[in-house]
Amino acid sequence: MTITKSYVAKSVEQMRPSGIRKFFDLAATMDGVVSLGVGEPDFVTSWSVREAAINSLERGFTSYTANAGLIELRQEIARYMSDRFHVHYSPKEEIIVTVGASQALDIAIRAITDPGDEIIVVEPCFVSYAPLVELAGGRAVTIGTTGDTGFKLQPEQLEAAITDKTKAILLCYPNNPTGTQLDRDDLEAIAEMVKKYDLLVIADEIYAELAYDQAHTSIASLEGMRGRTILINGFSKGFAMTGWRLGFTCAPEEISSAMLKIHQYAMMCASTPAQYAALEALQHGMGDVESMKKDYRQRRNYMVQSFKEIGLDCHLPGGAFYVFPSIQSTGLTSEQFAEKLLLEEKVAVVPGSVFGAGGEGYIRCSYASSMSQLQEAVKRISRFIENNTK
Amino acid sequence: MKLNEKEVEILEILQKDARFEAADIAKMIGLSETEVADTIRRLEEEKVIVHYATLVDWAKMDNYTGVTAMIDVKVTPKRGVGFDEVAERIYRFKEVSSVYLMSGVYDLSVTVEGKSMNEIARFVSEKLSTLDSVVSTTTHFQLKKYKHDGMIYTAKREDNRIVVSP
């Protein structure tokens, strides 16, 4: 019998494909592209970390670990989070090792979302937040932050988006794509609102390690917020371990056990060699993180200053590895700009519009590339702007 | 000599790649181009920046016969001048590319570069061993250079990342 219908679920059919895909397809067919479109470090994971994984394989550590992850790793995570961000979690009950921060996000959202629950997503942001909320049966309510506030979420904006169905708010600082960091005062104001309306925060702090001017403040470290926060972090960005797929959640016991239920059925546990690698990274890898950070900081300064000289408005981002210059002066939309730049000068950037509300008029430029690549990109963008300004 | 944070940062950048221009360094560390250029000039004058050179992989050249030897030298230090006098007598030879005073079983680590093994053998037996303070020498010839001054000679820098990712 012939197949007469689509078997794909309606909820999936209705999902929009990521806007990044289009640029990837276009850029992938071209030679000599200088890419500022990459959302991962250009550094290779440090050798001591790779060596630890190799060693674990040689010793035959190839079985499952506990669902929540190796207890030694969870203990190190607890110590790390307490040393670095002054948040304290029990390794046994409150930490889960996940397959990247992406899976951490998924279990966090699914663990708290009932059908019809609203989750506030602050845009521009990483492309997966709203789709994950929808997949979990919730409704993603988006707020667009804007360039004139440096892409900082304003408490009034948040309050205006809150309804009696609001369950949680999803925050990502330092932010992908804007690089914006929130300082303690900004966070206090948001925390007040969260407490006032009895909400939960899912805090994606995957870029926490990459903060250049002032240390990252975790919203969970603010008074009264520990019980209202699911912290998400991981090894991809700060430790240059994207391909290992290793992240973790820190959350109060009740929420952690809910997330662990999903995790044990859907994932069983994170990859064992990756967990041994992460253990080494936390025990002996902080020096490498510091040296990468130093490079990122110099590159960030270089990019922001270069965009200013080219004549594109660009705020100084406090963290992550993106600058988010405005291209409004060119009269092009961010998608037109990115496409034209790719075709004329073979520089790949990501149009701000793919990151949701507030992103239009901006482009995301990753500086996770060598200085020589960045210098070449700046040269080409500068020529592009000259050619496209009447 | 006290160096400030920016001076250290400039030195670190130049140590990685001496060809960075003042204008770019200025953007990287948030100073003006003139400030960076002045700082570099001052550091050169103070000999904090000793020299700029190029790391060459001579093994790539056909028929290259040059050899490098590392020689462990035991010496008798002299009253008043310690090891400095004999070190100076050694480093003045143009074939000597480095001299370090070491802790451990020998005193001076001397790197010698020559056109052939014979040339180095002659240097060791005629010039080095015959110095009054030199008690003994042990010569090690380098067979292959893998990594030098933090640079891996055979490293291919491949970027395996996908061109655009979220």
Boltz contact constraints between the chains, C-beta under 6 A:
constraints:
  - contact:
      token1: [A, 20]
      token2: [B, 164]
      max_distance: 6.0
  - contact:
      token1: [A, 20]
      token2: [B, 166]
      max_distance: 6.0
  - contact:
      token1: [A, 23]
      token2: [B, 164]
      max_distance: 6.0
  - contact:
      token1: [A, 24]
      token2: [B, 164]
      max_distance: 6.0
  - contact:
      token1: [A, 27]
      token2: [B, 163]
      max_distance: 6.0
  - contact:
      token1: [A, 27]
      token2: [B, 164]
      max_distance: 6.0
  - contact:
      token1: [A, 28]
      token2: [B, 163]
      max_distance: 6.0
  - contact:
      token1: [A, 35]
      token2: [B, 163]
      max_distance: 6.0
  - contact:
      token1: [A, 37]
      token2: [B, 164]
      max_distance: 6.0
  - contact:
      token1: [A, 38]
      token2: [B, 161]
      max_distance: 6.0
  - contact:
      token1: [A, 38]
      token2: [B, 165]
      max_distance: 6.0
  - contact:
      token1: [A, 39]
      token2: [B, 165]
      max_distance: 6.0
  - contact:
      token1: [A, 39]
      token2: [B, 166]
      max_distance: 6.0
  - contact:
      token1: [A, 40]
      token2: [B, 161]
      max_distance: 6.0
  - contact:
      token1: [A, 127]
      token2: [B, 166]
      max_distance: 6.0
  - contact:
      token1: [A, 298]
      token2: [B, 28]
      max_distance: 6.0
  - contact:
      token1: [A, 301]
      token2: [B, 28]
      max_distance: 6.0
  - contact:
      token1: [A, 301]
      token2: [B, 30]
      max_distance: 6.0
  - contact:
      token1: [A, 302]
      token2: [B, 27]
      max_distance: 6.0
  - contact:
      token1: [A, 302]
      token2: [B, 28]
      max_distance: 6.0
  - contact:
      token1: [A, 305]
      token2: [B, 27]
      max_distance: 6.0
  - contact:
      token1: [A, 348]
      token2: [B, 163]
      max_distance: 6.0
  - contact:
      token1: [A, 348]
      token2: [B, 164]
      max_distance: 6.0
